[in-house]
Amino acid sequence: MPLYGSPLRSGASHFIKKPILDENEIAIAMEAALGNSSLKKTSESLIKRPQKLSNDLDFRCPDGIVLSDSLRAQAKKIAKYKKLPVTIFGETGTGKEEYAKLIHRERCSIEGLLPFVSVNCGNIDDQMASSLLFGHIKGSFTGAVSTTNGYIGDADGGILFLDEIHCLSKSLQQRLLRVLNDGTYERLGDTKQLRSSFMVITASTKNLDLEVESGRFLLDLQMRLTGNDIELPPLRERKEEIPTFVELFFAQERVKVSAEELTKIIKKCQSFYWQGNVRLLQRAIQALIGTTAMCGEPVNVDALPAWKAMFPPASAGIPNEPKKESPKKCDQVAKEIQESILQALQEDRNLHSSMDNYESAVIAAALTRHELLQDVAAALGIPRSTLDNKKKKHNL
């Protein structure tokens, strides 16, 4: 991808090189400028400060986003070094797009207004995907009544956020790879080469390493997207943040709750598993507010819904914490690994197999000592994504 020195960032929506070889180029530039006016409004809305909250709540989440200090600091660093791509991993509803928007706001605070184009690859129809991403020229297919920039063109000079990147077809992955390599692409129905320079942020609920191994995702594209990996933990591992989330959602709905009732609601929310994470928690609070409003009653904890997705998978009973291995089982693992090490010292053993056994035992023991996976990863001195991969490898 070209360096981020595009003159488009100085305020121009398009520029035309002389001599003009294509008589339609001026018309295309005018249409692009009209499209960019709406794009500018979208970017402006993204960097607007959210509504005023209480002083305490405003201090905890000044931009309306609840994040750990480390994740917030990481966003600031990413914004300062924009050449590296970013991949955000996390379950559905953990706030991947909100984190991408935070990076955008940090960049805008440094460089001024920049485009932010968000694309959910899982919602793109295969037949229209090429046109939506790369644009098309007028008359290139039935219904193409005007020339369009496409998401790639609209993102020039700013950020292109590709959510659920693993859903793109192989052919679109190939075309995207070319843009990321040298910044060039063609509109649908056109042979003219265009250029777009942007920072790419991708997000996925899938493990891209496994997607590559299965043949569903191009290794070359994964390598091109490798840069800053951000792991957003699920809400069940961020229970200390649930009080802030609940207060924030009530504040956003402009609903006041008594301190006593708020404490009860928070406590009950912390007891759930939340398969849908932050998004599901917000819907639950909205449902609670709506139910009490329809009944003409003050907000109370009894109106909080208990949807199936709030419980652990395949469970319809009382929510519970994931079961930990018993100390007895942990002691047995320790005994087995000690015997394995002694045998390895006395006779020839396969080194890889021995190291795998040791790694599995160390991780299993750490899992029994810590409640949150992020704490396990920190204790072992490895990234959270590495811990997830090793858990799968050893079937822990």
N, C-alpha and C positions, 0 to 999 in steps of 0.2 A: 504494500500500500504506500502511496506517496506520502511525503512528509506533510505535517499539518500546517503548511504555510499558505493555504489556498487564499487568493484574493477575495473569494466569496465571503470570507469571514469579516471583511472590512465593510460590508453592508450591501454589496451587489448581490442580486439573486441569480445572475447569469452573466457570462461574458462571451463575446463573439470574436473569433480570430479572423483577421483579414489575410488573404482575400476571401470573400464570402462565396463559397462554392455551392452551397445549397440555398436556393431562393426561399425555402420554407423555414430557414433557421431563425429568422427574425420573428416570425409568427410563433414558432415554438418557444422562443425566449420570452415573448410577451405572455403566453399561456403559463409558462413556468413562474413568471413573476407574480401573476394573479394567484397561482396556487400557493406560492410562498407567503403571501400576505396572511392567509388563513393559518399556515404553518407557524408564522411568527406569533400569532395570537395564542396558538397552542403552547408554544415554548414559554411565552410570558406567563400563562396560567400555571405552568409547572413550577416556576420559581417564586410565585407569590407566597408570602408568609401566610400560614393557616390562621384561622380565627384566634383571637386572644383567649388564652386559658387562664386558670388561676395561677398565681405566682409560683406555687409549689409545682404544679403540673407543667407549667411553662418551663421551669428549670429542668425538670426530668426529661421532657421531650420537646425542646424548643421549636422543632419543625414538624411536630405532630407524628413523629415516628419513634417507636420504642425500640431502642437498640442498646447493646452493651457498648461500653466506652471503647473497647478494642475494635469492634466492627465499625463504629463511627470514625475512629482514627484511621482505619484502613481506607475508608471512602475518601478521606481528605488526601491521603498519599496517592491513591489511584488517580484522583483528579489532577494532581500535579505532574504525573508522568503518564500522559494519555496515549503514548504509542503502543503500550502493551494491551492486548485484548483482555477482557474480563469474563470469566465463567462463574455464574452463581448457581450453586447446587442447593437443593432443599425440597422437602415435600410440598405438595400443593397447599397453598394458603399460608406459606411462611413469610411472604412479603418480598419475593424476588424482584418484582417490578418496582416496588417502593424503594428498594435499595438502589436499583439502577437510576431511578429519578433523583435519589440523594446524590449520587455521583454527578449527575447532570447539574444539579443546583450548585454543587461545589465547584464544578468547572465554570459555570456562568458567573460565580462570584469572583473568579480569577480573570476570565477572558471576556465577559460580557455575554449578551444573549446568543445562544447557540441552539440549533435544531435538536429536538429529541423525537425520534420516530420509533414507536413501539409496535412490534408485530408479533402476534400469537401464531406461530407456525402450525399449531394444531388445529387452528380454525380456517386455514387457507385451503380453498378448494383446489385440487390438483390441476384442474383444467384452467383455472384463472391465476394460479400461483405465479407463473412466469410473468404475466402482465402486471400483477400487483407489485411484485418485487422489483422488476427491471423496467416497468413502464411499457408503453406501446405507442406506435404512431397511428395517426388517424387513418381509418380504413383498413387496418391490418387484419381485422376480423369483424364479423357481424356485430354491430353494437359499438364499435370503436369510433365514436363520433368526434373525438378530439385526441390530440397527442397528450400523453401523460408522462410525468417524471418517473413514477414508481417510487417505492420506499427507498431504494438505493440512491436515487437522485435527490430525493427530499432530504436525506440525511447528510448530504455533502457539507463538510465543515463542522459537523456536530456528532451526535451519537445515534447509532442504530442498535436498538435493543431487540434481539430475537429470542422470544420466549418459546419454550418447548422446541428447541433447535433440533432435537432428535427426530421430530416428525417430518422434516423435509425429505422429499424424495431424493434418490441418488442423482438424478439429472440436475435438480436444483442445487444440491450440494456441490456438484462439479462447477456450476456457473458461479456460485457464491465463492468458491475457492479461488476462482480466477480474479474476482473483484478484490478479494483480500490480498492476493499476491501482488497485483500491479495497479489496482484501482480502475481497471477498464472493464466496460460492459457494453452491450447493445440492447436497445429497446426491442420488444417483440415486433417483428415485421420490418426491421431496419437493419442495414449492414454498417451504418455509421458507428464508429467507435466513440463512446463517451467516457468521461472520467468522473469518479466520485471519491472523495477522501473523507473518511469518517472513523471514529472510534467505535469498535464493535463490542457490545456487551451481550453475552448469550446466557440463557438460563435453561435448566433442565431438571426434571424430576427423575431422570434416568441416570445410571452410571455410564458415562460415555465410553469408558474402557470396555465394559461388557458389551455395549452396542457395537463397538469396533470389532470385538472378538466374534460376535454373531454375524458380522457382515452387513449390518444395517446402517452403519455410519462409516464414512471414509476416514481412514487413518490420516491422510494428508490434511483433511479439513480439521480433524481434532488437533493435529500438531500446530496448525495455523491459528487455532483458537486458544492454544496454551499460553498462559501468561500469569494473570492473577486469579487464583481459585478462591472463591468465597463460599463458605459453608454456612447456611442459615439453619440453625438447629430447630427441631419441631417444638411446638409450644409446651409439650409435656416435659421437655428438658429445660424450659425457661419459666418454671412456675413462680419464681421470684419476681417475674415481670408482669404476671397476671394482674396484680392490684393496679399497676399503672395503666395497663390496657383497659381494664374495666372503667376506671375513672375517666380515661380519655374518651371512650365511646359514649359515656353518659354526657360528657362535656360537649362532644360534637353534636349530639342530639339535643343539646340545651335542656337537659332534664336534671332536676335536682333530686338527690336522694339523701335521706337522713344518714348520719354517720353510722348508726347502729345497723340499719338495713344494708348499707354499703358493705360493712364488714361481713355480714352473713352471706351476701351475694358473692363476694370475693372468695370466701372460704369454700363455698359450694363449687364455684368455678374451678378452684384449684384441685378439686377432687376428681375432675373428669380427665379423660384421656385426650380428647380433641383430635380426632383423625383429620379434620379439616383445618386444624391449626388456628392461626389468628383470624382468618376470614370467617371460620365457623363461629368463633367466640363473638365476633362482631355481630353476626346474624342472630345469635342467641340473645344478646343484649337488646338488639332492635326488636326481636320478637317479644321479649319481656316487657319492654316499654309499650309496644303496641297493644299487648294483651291487657295490661293494667289501664291504659288510656281508654280502651273500648268499654271497660267495665266501670270507668269513672272512679278508680281506686288509686291510691298512692302506690308507687313502685315497691314491690315486696318480693322477697326471695322465692316464695311459693309459686310465682308466675314464671320462673325461669324454666324453659323447656328442657326436656330430656330426650333429645333425638338420638337415634341409633349411632350416628357418626360421632357422638360425643363420648361413646364408650369404646373400649378396646375392640379390635376386629374380632368377628365371630363371637361376640359376647353381648348378651342382653341383660346381664345382671348388674350388680353394684360395681361401679368402676374400681379398679384396683391397680396397684403398681406392678410393673413387670417382676416376675419372681426371680430372686437371686439364687445362685447356687448355694447349697448348704455348706457349712464349714466342714462337715464330714466328707462331702464330695471333693472339696478343695484339698483337704488333707490327703485324700486318696491320690489325687493328681500329683501332689507334691512328692508323695512316696514313689509313684511310678517314674517321675522324671529323675529322681535321685538314683533309682536303680538303673535307669537308662544311661545316665552320665557315668556311673561306675562301670557299666558294661562297655561303654565306648572307650574308657581309659584302659581297659584290659584286653579288648579284642577289636578287630577292624569293624567299623560300622559306617553306613552311608552318611556322609556329612550333611547333605541337604535334608535327609529324613530326620536326623538328630536335631538339627537346628529348627526345623518345623515343629517338632515335638516340644522343644524348649520354648519357642515363641508362643505356641498355643497355650502352654501352661502359664506363662507369665501374664498373657492377656486375660486368661480366665480368672486368675487370682486378682488382677486389678479390677475386673468387673464386679467381683464380690465386695471390694472395699469402697467403691464409689457408686453413688446413686445416679449421677448424670454422665452420659457418654462424653461430653466435652471435658469433664473432670478426669475421666479415664485417659483420654487422649493427652491431656496436659501432664498427667502423672507419668505417662510412658514417654513423653517428649516427642510425640508424632502428631501430624495433622489429623483432624477429625475424619477427613476423607480416607486417609490411609488406614485408620482404625476400622472404618466401615468395611473396607476391602479385605482386611485381615480377618475380621469377624466372619465374613462370608467364606473366605478361604478355609478357615478352620471349623466352620459350622458351629460357631459359638452363639 
